[in-house]
């Protein structure tokens, strides 16, 4: 988990937006940034359309906030 936090922190520091798909049994990462989105996914019942809609909505909110 520390590796995930370090990698995410490095990407955020470099100016990237970061989306992490976290399996249902993994704990959430302790990252507080408007440029970070964490989505809970379930390998036994994947819902890729739902995840993509959530990402699209998040990106729209970020774009609106930048105006």
Secondary structure, 3 states (H helix, E strand, C coil): CHHHHHHHHHHHHCCCCEEEEEECCCCCCCCCCCCEEEEEECHHHCCHHHHHHHHHHHHHHHHHHHC
